[in-house]
């Protein structure tokens, strides 16, 4: 069992990645010792005595995996006990400590790193490109192929919950195998993709007001929160402004300069037609206005979003929506 890390430090708040980091150690130990015992606690509730007992050598042999979640909540005495144990870990005992990151409890994290703990990142995937990379890696792990455009389509359909995304990847591979394409994703998740903020944004930036309103009302009717829709509208306008202002070049050249996938640059290039710098300035004002409205400044967030659709569409024509919605 020497190849299995005696100490593992998992840093981040993404529950799926934390669970996988723990399960990986448990599975590796169980492959050698089927009778392994797994003891798991929240670090804020376990006592020093319980921890010391758990990491002590078993009287009758056998491996033990000890998991401490939320290590930032460990009291001073427990943190000291963990640090002391990490300096001289016990054979056949495998300690996994999960810490969400941040300042609280950082001394314990530093001590475990110094002790040579195997570190696993489990941070929330906040950037779109990180979520796309996660989807593609998930399919790769399952023996399938997935392009960035198909990964983006799946994220558009499902949102950002990694557990749901991972389950969808498994289902798609089980049902289709091989290569995952945009058409496959859309066929499986038709209806869900149409009710996201990105569908609203894609329609409105090309002047399709009826399509944008239909997607918006459908999204709201099934309970989608207004904030991600407003964020998607802002992102859609920003993308058009960035690509329009990047000058001439093919999608691959512009992708490198803008830090965007080439397939997305190509799509946005088609959305820039009809926009002027003045119109984009008005649209960005409207996007900022609706973001402020849905995040606390409006009593009717649905109305604020509908007004933003009309304001952005008007801006594309170089017009201001009467009564606001682009100054």
MIVOBA-10917 format. One record per residue (C-alpha): residue in one letter; x, y, z. Coordinates in nm, 2 decimals. Example, Ala and Ser with C-alpha at 12.3 -4.5 7.8 and 13.67 -1.06 7.14 Angstrom:
// MIVOBA-10917
{"A"; {1.23; -0.45; 0.78}},
{"S"; {1.37; -0.11; 0.71}},
// end
This chain:
// MIVOBA-10917
{"X"; {0.00; 0.00; 0.00}},
{"X"; {0.31; 0.23; -0.02}},
{"X"; {0.19; 0.39; -0.35}},
{"X"; {-0.12; 0.52; -0.18}},
{"X"; {-0.07; 0.87; -0.02}},
{"X"; {-0.06; 0.84; 0.36}},
{"X"; {-0.17; 1.21; 0.37}},
{"X"; {-0.40; 1.38; 0.13}},
{"X"; {-0.49; 1.74; 0.14}},
{"X"; {-0.80; 1.85; -0.06}},
{"X"; {-0.83; 2.22; -0.10}},
{"X"; {-1.15; 2.38; -0.23}},
{"X"; {-1.53; 2.39; -0.20}},
{"X"; {-1.65; 2.18; -0.49}},
{"X"; {-1.82; 1.88; -0.33}},
{"X"; {-1.80; 1.65; -0.62}},
{"X"; {-1.42; 1.70; -0.65}},
{"X"; {-1.38; 1.65; -0.27}},
{"X"; {-1.59; 1.33; -0.28}},
{"X"; {-1.38; 1.20; -0.56}},
{"X"; {-1.05; 1.28; -0.39}},
{"X"; {-1.17; 1.09; -0.08}},
{"X"; {-1.31; 0.80; -0.28}},
{"X"; {-0.99; 0.76; -0.48}},
{"X"; {-0.79; 0.69; -0.16}},
{"X"; {-1.06; 0.46; -0.02}},
{"X"; {-1.08; 0.26; -0.35}},
{"X"; {-0.70; 0.23; -0.37}},
{"X"; {-0.68; 0.10; -0.01}},
{"X"; {-0.98; -0.13; -0.06}},
{"X"; {-0.82; -0.28; -0.37}},
{"X"; {-0.54; -0.41; -0.14}},
{"X"; {-0.75; -0.46; 0.18}},
{"X"; {-1.12; -0.53; 0.12}},
{"X"; {-1.18; -0.50; 0.49}},
{"X"; {-1.07; -0.14; 0.51}},
{"X"; {-1.26; 0.08; 0.76}},
{"X"; {-1.35; 0.44; 0.66}},
{"X"; {-1.40; 0.69; 0.94}},
{"X"; {-1.53; 1.03; 0.84}},
{"X"; {-1.60; 1.34; 1.05}},
{"X"; {-1.66; 1.71; 1.02}},
{"X"; {-1.35; 1.87; 1.17}},
{"X"; {-1.56; 2.11; 1.37}},
{"X"; {-1.73; 1.83; 1.57}},
{"X"; {-1.47; 1.55; 1.62}},
{"X"; {-1.28; 1.55; 1.94}},
{"X"; {-0.90; 1.52; 1.98}},
{"X"; {-0.95; 1.18; 2.15}},
{"X"; {-1.16; 1.05; 1.86}},
{"X"; {-0.91; 1.16; 1.60}},
{"X"; {-0.61; 1.01; 1.79}},
{"X"; {-0.80; 0.68; 1.83}},
{"X"; {-0.89; 0.67; 1.47}},
{"X"; {-0.53; 0.72; 1.34}},
{"X"; {-0.38; 0.48; 1.59}},
{"X"; {-0.26; 0.14; 1.46}},
{"X"; {-0.55; -0.12; 1.46}},
{"X"; {-0.51; -0.39; 1.72}},
{"X"; {-0.60; -0.66; 1.47}},
{"X"; {-0.43; -0.50; 1.16}},
{"X"; {-0.61; -0.38; 0.85}},
{"X"; {-0.62; -0.04; 0.68}},
{"X"; {-0.81; 0.26; 0.79}},
{"X"; {-0.90; 0.57; 0.60}},
{"X"; {-0.97; 0.88; 0.82}},
{"X"; {-1.15; 1.17; 0.65}},
{"X"; {-1.18; 1.51; 0.81}},
{"X"; {-1.40; 1.76; 0.62}},
{"X"; {-1.42; 2.13; 0.68}},
{"X"; {-1.07; 2.15; 0.83}},
{"X"; {-1.11; 2.52; 0.87}},
{"X"; {-1.34; 2.45; 1.16}},
{"X"; {-1.09; 2.24; 1.35}},
{"X"; {-1.02; 2.38; 1.70}},
{"X"; {-0.67; 2.46; 1.80}},
{"X"; {-0.61; 2.14; 1.99}},
{"X"; {-0.74; 1.92; 1.71}},
{"X"; {-0.53; 2.12; 1.45}},
{"X"; {-0.22; 2.06; 1.67}},
{"X"; {-0.30; 1.69; 1.69}},
{"X"; {-0.34; 1.66; 1.31}},
{"X"; {-0.01; 1.85; 1.26}},
{"X"; {0.17; 1.62; 1.51}},
{"X"; {0.03; 1.31; 1.34}},
{"X"; {0.12; 1.43; 0.99}},
{"X"; {0.48; 1.45; 1.09}},
{"X"; {0.49; 1.08; 1.16}},
{"X"; {0.20; 0.90; 0.99}},
{"X"; {0.11; 0.55; 1.09}},
{"X"; {0.15; 0.26; 0.85}},
{"X"; {-0.18; 0.14; 0.70}},
{"X"; {-0.36; 0.46; 0.82}},
{"X"; {-0.45; 0.70; 0.54}},
{"X"; {-0.56; 1.05; 0.64}},
{"X"; {-0.76; 1.28; 0.40}},
{"X"; {-0.81; 1.64; 0.52}},
{"X"; {-1.05; 1.86; 0.32}},
{"X"; {-1.02; 2.24; 0.36}},
{"X"; {-1.23; 2.49; 0.16}},
{"X"; {-0.94; 2.73; 0.11}},
{"X"; {-0.92; 3.08; 0.25}},
{"X"; {-0.75; 3.23; 0.55}},
{"X"; {-0.93; 3.04; 0.83}},
{"X"; {-0.73; 2.74; 0.93}},
{"X"; {-0.46; 2.81; 0.68}},
{"X"; {-0.19; 2.72; 0.93}},
{"X"; {-0.31; 2.36; 0.93}},
{"X"; {-0.30; 2.36; 0.55}},
{"X"; {0.05; 2.49; 0.55}},
{"X"; {0.16; 2.23; 0.80}},
{"X"; {0.01; 1.95; 0.60}},
{"X"; {0.19; 2.08; 0.29}},
{"X"; {0.51; 2.10; 0.48}},
{"X"; {0.46; 1.74; 0.59}},
{"X"; {0.45; 1.64; 0.22}},
{"X"; {0.07; 1.58; 0.19}},
{"X"; {-0.05; 1.48; -0.16}},
{"X"; {-0.25; 1.80; -0.26}},
{"X"; {-0.56; 1.78; -0.47}},
{"X"; {-0.74; 2.10; -0.59}},
{"X"; {-1.12; 2.11; -0.55}},
{"X"; {-1.19; 2.47; -0.62}},
{"X"; {-1.53; 2.58; -0.76}},
{"X"; {-1.51; 2.60; -1.13}},
{"X"; {-1.61; 2.96; -1.18}},
{"X"; {-1.47; 3.04; -1.52}},
{"X"; {-1.66; 2.92; -1.83}},
{"X"; {-1.34; 2.78; -1.98}},
{"X"; {-1.27; 2.57; -1.66}},
{"X"; {-1.62; 2.42; -1.68}},
{"X"; {-1.57; 2.34; -2.05}},
{"X"; {-1.24; 2.17; -1.96}},
{"X"; {-1.41; 1.97; -1.68}},
{"X"; {-1.67; 1.84; -1.92}},
{"X"; {-1.41; 1.74; -2.18}},
{"X"; {-1.20; 1.57; -1.92}},
{"X"; {-1.50; 1.39; -1.78}},
{"X"; {-1.57; 1.24; -2.13}},
{"X"; {-1.21; 1.16; -2.17}},
{"X"; {-1.21; 0.96; -1.84}},
{"X"; {-1.51; 0.77; -1.98}},
{"X"; {-1.33; 0.69; -2.30}},
{"X"; {-1.53; 0.93; -2.52}},
{"X"; {-1.44; 1.24; -2.72}},
{"X"; {-1.61; 1.58; -2.68}},
{"X"; {-1.53; 1.90; -2.86}},
{"X"; {-1.54; 2.24; -2.69}},
{"X"; {-1.86; 2.33; -2.87}},
{"X"; {-2.04; 2.02; -2.75}},
{"X"; {-1.91; 2.08; -2.39}},
{"X"; {-2.05; 2.43; -2.41}},
{"X"; {-2.38; 2.30; -2.54}},
{"X"; {-2.40; 2.06; -2.24}},
{"X"; {-2.32; 2.34; -1.99}},
{"X"; {-2.58; 2.57; -2.16}},
{"X"; {-2.84; 2.30; -2.12}},
{"X"; {-2.75; 2.19; -1.76}},
{"X"; {-2.60; 2.49; -1.58}},
{"X"; {-2.30; 2.46; -1.35}},
{"X"; {-2.39; 2.18; -1.10}},
{"X"; {-2.09; 1.94; -1.15}},
{"X"; {-2.28; 1.64; -1.01}},
{"X"; {-2.56; 1.68; -1.27}},
{"X"; {-2.30; 1.75; -1.54}},
{"X"; {-2.10; 1.44; -1.45}},
{"X"; {-2.41; 1.22; -1.44}},
{"X"; {-2.51; 1.36; -1.78}},
{"X"; {-2.17; 1.27; -1.92}},
{"X"; {-2.20; 0.91; -1.80}},
{"X"; {-2.55; 0.89; -1.95}},
{"X"; {-2.45; 1.02; -2.28}},
{"X"; {-2.16; 0.79; -2.31}},
{"X"; {-2.37; 0.49; -2.19}},
{"X"; {-2.63; 0.57; -2.46}},
{"X"; {-2.42; 0.68; -2.75}},
{"X"; {-2.05; 0.59; -2.68}},
{"X"; {-1.78; 0.73; -2.90}},
{"X"; {-1.78; 1.10; -3.00}},
{"X"; {-2.01; 1.35; -2.83}},
{"X"; {-2.13; 1.62; -3.07}},
{"X"; {-2.35; 1.93; -3.04}},
{"X"; {-2.63; 1.75; -3.22}},
{"X"; {-2.62; 1.46; -2.97}},
{"X"; {-2.63; 1.70; -2.68}},
{"X"; {-2.91; 1.90; -2.82}},
{"X"; {-3.11; 1.59; -2.91}},
{"X"; {-3.09; 1.47; -2.55}},
{"X"; {-3.14; 1.80; -2.38}},
{"X"; {-3.37; 1.98; -2.62}},
{"X"; {-3.59; 2.21; -2.43}},
{"X"; {-3.35; 2.26; -2.14}},
{"X"; {-3.09; 2.45; -2.35}},
{"X"; {-3.36; 2.67; -2.48}},
{"X"; {-3.45; 2.81; -2.14}},
{"X"; {-3.11; 2.94; -2.04}},
{"X"; {-2.99; 3.30; -2.04}},
{"X"; {-2.75; 3.22; -2.33}},
{"X"; {-3.05; 3.14; -2.56}},
{"X"; {-3.20; 3.47; -2.47}},
{"X"; {-2.87; 3.66; -2.53}},
{"X"; {-2.80; 3.48; -2.86}},
{"X"; {-3.14; 3.58; -2.99}},
{"X"; {-3.14; 3.94; -2.88}},
{"X"; {-2.79; 4.03; -3.00}},
{"X"; {-2.90; 3.94; -3.36}},
{"X"; {-3.23; 4.14; -3.32}},
{"X"; {-3.46; 3.84; -3.28}},
{"X"; {-3.69; 4.00; -3.02}},
{"X"; {-3.97; 3.74; -3.05}},
{"X"; {-3.73; 3.45; -3.01}},
{"X"; {-3.56; 3.62; -2.71}},
{"X"; {-3.89; 3.69; -2.54}},
{"X"; {-4.01; 3.34; -2.59}},
{"X"; {-3.70; 3.19; -2.44}},
{"X"; {-3.71; 3.44; -2.16}},
{"X"; {-4.07; 3.37; -2.06}},
{"X"; {-4.01; 3.00; -2.08}},
{"X"; {-3.71; 3.02; -1.86}},
{"X"; {-3.89; 3.22; -1.60}},
{"X"; {-4.20; 2.99; -1.62}},
{"X"; {-3.99; 2.69; -1.52}},
{"X"; {-3.83; 2.87; -1.23}},
{"X"; {-3.49; 2.98; -1.37}},
{"X"; {-3.35; 3.26; -1.16}},
{"X"; {-3.33; 3.61; -1.31}},
{"X"; {-2.97; 3.67; -1.22}},
{"X"; {-2.80; 3.42; -1.45}},
{"X"; {-3.02; 3.54; -1.73}},
{"X"; {-2.91; 3.90; -1.67}},
{"X"; {-2.55; 3.79; -1.65}},
{"X"; {-2.59; 3.60; -1.99}},
{"X"; {-2.73; 3.91; -2.15}},
{"X"; {-2.43; 4.12; -2.03}},
{"X"; {-2.19; 3.85; -2.14}},
{"X"; {-2.35; 3.83; -2.48}},
{"X"; {-2.32; 4.21; -2.54}},
{"X"; {-1.96; 4.21; -2.41}},
{"X"; {-1.86; 3.93; -2.64}},
{"X"; {-2.01; 4.12; -2.94}},
{"X"; {-1.82; 4.43; -2.83}},
{"X"; {-1.49; 4.24; -2.78}},
{"X"; {-1.50; 4.07; -3.12}},
{"X"; {-1.62; 4.37; -3.30}},
{"X"; {-1.34; 4.58; -3.16}},
{"X"; {-1.07; 4.32; -3.22}},
{"X"; {-1.03; 4.41; -3.59}},
{"X"; {-0.99; 4.18; -3.88}},
{"X"; {-0.86; 3.83; -3.87}},
{"X"; {-0.98; 3.48; -3.88}},
{"X"; {-1.14; 3.31; -3.58}},
{"X"; {-0.82; 3.13; -3.47}},
{"X"; {-0.62; 3.45; -3.48}},
{"X"; {-0.88; 3.64; -3.28}},
{"X"; {-0.93; 3.35; -3.04}},
{"X"; {-0.57; 3.38; -2.93}},
{"X"; {-0.59; 3.76; -2.89}},
{"X"; {-0.92; 3.75; -2.70}},
{"X"; {-0.87; 3.44; -2.49}},
{"X"; {-1.19; 3.28; -2.63}},
{"X"; {-1.24; 2.95; -2.81}},
{"X"; {-1.22; 2.98; -3.19}},
{"X"; {-1.56; 2.82; -3.24}},
{"X"; {-1.72; 3.09; -3.01}},
{"X"; {-1.53; 3.37; -3.18}},
{"X"; {-1.67; 3.25; -3.51}},
{"X"; {-2.02; 3.24; -3.37}},
{"X"; {-1.99; 3.59; -3.22}},
{"X"; {-1.85; 3.72; -3.55}},
{"X"; {-2.18; 3.64; -3.71}},
{"X"; {-2.36; 3.83; -3.42}},
{"X"; {-2.16; 4.15; -3.48}},
{"X"; {-2.34; 4.23; -3.80}},
{"X"; {-2.56; 4.54; -3.76}},
{"X"; {-2.39; 4.67; -3.45}},
{"X"; {-2.22; 5.01; -3.43}},
{"X"; {-1.99; 5.14; -3.15}},
{"X"; {-2.27; 5.37; -3.04}},
{"X"; {-2.52; 5.09; -3.03}},
{"X"; {-2.29; 4.87; -2.83}},
{"X"; {-2.24; 5.15; -2.58}},
{"X"; {-2.62; 5.17; -2.54}},
{"X"; {-2.65; 4.80; -2.51}},
{"X"; {-2.39; 4.78; -2.24}},
{"X"; {-2.58; 5.05; -2.05}},
{"X"; {-2.89; 4.84; -2.08}},
{"X"; {-2.71; 4.53; -1.96}},
{"X"; {-2.57; 4.71; -1.66}},
{"X"; {-2.91; 4.85; -1.58}},
{"X"; {-3.08; 4.51; -1.58}},
{"X"; {-2.80; 4.35; -1.37}},
{"X"; {-2.85; 4.62; -1.11}},
{"X"; {-3.23; 4.57; -1.13}},
{"X"; {-3.24; 4.19; -1.08}},
{"X"; {-2.97; 4.20; -0.81}},
{"X"; {-3.18; 4.41; -0.58}},
{"X"; {-3.31; 4.72; -0.74}},
{"X"; {-3.64; 4.60; -0.90}},
{"X"; {-3.96; 4.47; -0.76}},
{"X"; {-4.04; 4.30; -1.08}},
{"X"; {-3.73; 4.12; -1.22}},
{"X"; {-3.92; 3.96; -1.50}},
{"X"; {-4.03; 4.30; -1.63}},
{"X"; {-3.68; 4.43; -1.59}},
{"X"; {-3.55; 4.14; -1.81}},
{"X"; {-3.81; 4.20; -2.08}},
{"X"; {-3.73; 4.57; -2.09}},
{"X"; {-3.36; 4.48; -2.13}},
{"X"; {-3.45; 4.26; -2.43}},
{"X"; {-3.63; 4.55; -2.60}},
{"X"; {-3.35; 4.80; -2.49}},
{"X"; {-3.07; 4.59; -2.64}},
{"X"; {-3.26; 4.52; -2.96}},
{"X"; {-3.33; 4.90; -2.99}},
{"X"; {-2.96; 4.97; -2.93}},
{"X"; {-2.87; 4.74; -3.22}},
{"X"; {-3.06; 4.99; -3.44}},
{"X"; {-2.88; 5.28; -3.27}},
{"X"; {-3.20; 5.38; -3.08}},
{"X"; {-3.27; 5.44; -2.71}},
{"X"; {-3.56; 5.27; -2.55}},
{"X"; {-3.80; 5.55; -2.44}},
{"X"; {-3.79; 5.60; -2.06}},
{"X"; {-3.45; 5.44; -2.00}},
{"X"; {-3.30; 5.10; -2.08}},
{"X"; {-2.99; 5.25; -2.23}},
{"X"; {-2.88; 5.61; -2.16}},
// end
